[in-house]
Amino acid sequence: MNAERLSAPAERADAPIDELTLVSMLSSRICHDLVGPIGALGNGVEFLNGQVDEGTRDHAIRVISDSVSQASARLQFYRAAFGMGGSLSDQTRLSDLRDLTEMLLEGGRVSLDWEPDEREEISRGATRLMMNLILLGVETLPRGGVLRAGLVRPDGARNAHERMMLVVAEGPMLKLTPRIKSLLLRGALSADDAPLEPKESPAVLTHRIAQSIAARLNCAEEEDHVILAATL
């Protein structure tokens, strides 16, 4: 992975997003992402309660099992990325973050290429930042692809401790909208833009987490890949 051609925020007049709006949009986003697996779980239970043959019953059990796993994976990832709960401590091993990401992507069209040293530990704030960058990276791949995650020493590092988180999404039909870029890099939309949507709320949260730990966010979009980066 490389960090060339990363773009920084452009100068513009912004309209801030208040805390209540952000919390409301994040809550709506979580609910939206749980509707699918929970609905499928309910359908599977209905099948089991009816008069069905053995083949249909086996299929219903598989649907229930897959739906429970998917809902659980999303809840665990979101609890750690959006909130302060979960199994992650103040210092988190990258192997734990890898495990949560693998669970989130299991059975989907995006595969994970995990590059960081799994023994390395990062702070709680850095963990949340990387998880949200991963989530944003996944969402640039509507047709599937490969997500590469890395923690590297940037060129021209200011000190021996400086690191750069890199999330590189590779695949067809990449999608990184100007609104997501603005929300990620500036944490705001312009005054004449449409209101914030639930699917865009993680970009705002990513910006605010980066501010809280003094990380610098950048992004770049090429024909076949998108790079999201945070320098710590």
N, C-alpha and C positions, 0 to 999 in steps of 0.2 A: 504494500500500500504506500501511496505517497500523498503529500499534502500540498501539492502544487496548485496554483490557480484558485486558492481559497479567497472568497469574497468577504469583505468586512461591511458593516452597516453603512449605508449611504445617508447623507444628511437630508432630513425631511422633517416636516412638522407632524407630530404624532398625537393621537388621542389615547390617553392611558386607559387601561382596563382595570376596573376596581376589583377588590378581593371577592366581593359577593358574586359578581358575574363569573369570575374564574372558578370559584367553588361550585357554583350552579352548573357550569358547563362541564367541569370534570365529573361531577356526579351523573349528569346526563350521559356522558361518554361511557362511563362504567356500566350504567344500566343498559345502554344500547348494545354493548359488546357481550352482555350476559343473556340478552333475550334469546339469541339463537340457540346456544347449548341448553338453556333451561327449557325452552319450548320443545326442543327435540327430546329432552328427558321426559317431559310430560306426555308426548306422543308415544314414546316407548312404553310408559306405564299403562296408557290406555290400551295398547295392543295386548299387554300381558293380562289385563283385566277382562278381555274379551275371549270369545271362543276361537282360538287360532290353532293352526297345525304346528307341528314341532319345528319346521323350518322357519315359519314366521316368528315363533317364540324365540328361537336362537338369534334371529336378526334383531328383534326388539331388545334382547339382552345386550347385544353388541352396541346398539344405538345408545342405550342407557349408559353403558360403561364408557363409551367414547365421549358422551355429553358431560358426564360427571368429571372425567379427566380434563376436558377442555375448560369447563367452568372453573375448576379448581386451579388450573394453570394460570388462567387470566386473573383470578382473584389474588393469587400469591404474587404474581408479577406486579399488578397494579397497587397492591397494598405496600409493597416495598418501593415502587417507583414514585407513587403519588403521595403516600403517607409516611408515617414514622414507625409503623408497626412491622410485623413480620419477623422472620427468623434472622434477619441481618443485624449485625451488631455495629458498634461505632467504627470498627475496623473490619472490613469485609474482604475475604479472599475472592479473587477473580474467578476461582473455580465454582464458588457458590452462585455468582452472577451468571456464569456460563450455564449452570444447571437450570436456573430459572428461565433463561432465554430458550434453552432447548425444549423445555416443557411447553413454553408459550408457542413455539413454532411447530411442535410435533404434529404430524398429519397434515400440515399445510403445504403451500407451494413455494415457501421460502426456506432454503437450507442455510445452515449456519457454518461459517468458517471462522473458528475462534483462534486468534493469534496471540493474545497476551500470555505472559508467564502466569500459569494458574496458581503458583505459590505466592505471588505478590498480593499485598493487601493495600486497599485504598480506603479513604475516609468515608463515613456515611454520606456526606454531601456529594462527594465525587461518585459514589456508587449510584445515588439517585440520578445524578446528571448523566452518567453513562447509560443507565437503563432507559431514560427518556430519549436519549439520542438513538438508541437501538430501536425503540418503538417508532420514532419518526422515520428511521431508515427502512423499517419493514413497510411502512405505509407508502413509501415511494415505489413499491414493487407490486402494483395491482395485478400483474400477470405472473407473479412469482419471479424467482431468481436466487441469487446468492447474497447473503449479508456477511460481510467481513468486519470483525471487531478487533481493534488493536490499541495498545497503550505503548507509545514510542517516545524516544527522546527527539524533540524537534530540532531541525537545523537552526543554528544560531541561538540555542537555548541561553537564557539569561543567567542560569545557575545550574548546579549539578542536580538539583531536585526537580527541575521543570520537566513536565511530561505532557504529551498530547494524546488525548483520546481521539481515535479515528474510527468512524463507522462508515463503511463503503458499501453502497447498495449497487449491485450489478444485475441487469436484466432488461427485458424488452418493455417498451411503453412506460419508461420511468416518469414519475409524476412528483414534482416538487413545485407547488404553486407559488406565485409571488406573495400571496397572503401568508403562507407558512414561512417563507423566507423572512418577511417583515416581522412576524410574531416571534420567530426564533432569534433574529439578530437584534431587534429593537424592543420586543415585548409589547408592541402596540400596532394599531392600524391607524390609517389617516382618518381625519374627522368625517370625510364623505364616504368611507367604506361601509359596506353592510356590517351588521353586528357580528360579534364573535359566534362561531358555531361550536358545538360540543367536540367534533372531530379535530378542531384546531386548538383546543385548550392545552394539550400536552406541549405544544410549541411555546405557549406563554409560560407554562410552568418551567420548562427547560431554561428559558431566559432568566427567570427569577432565581432558580437554583444556581445558575452560573454566577449571577450577581452576588449571591450570598456567600460564595466561596472564592470570589475574585477570579473566576475563570473567564477566558476570552473565547467567544464563540465565532466560528467561521463556517462557510459552506461553499461548495462548488458543484456545478452541474454540467456534465458532459453528455455526449450522445448516448454512451453505454453505461455510465455510472454516475452516482451522486456521492459526494463526500460531505460528511458532517463531522466537524471537529471542535474540540474544546481544549485549550491550553491551560494547564494548571500551574 
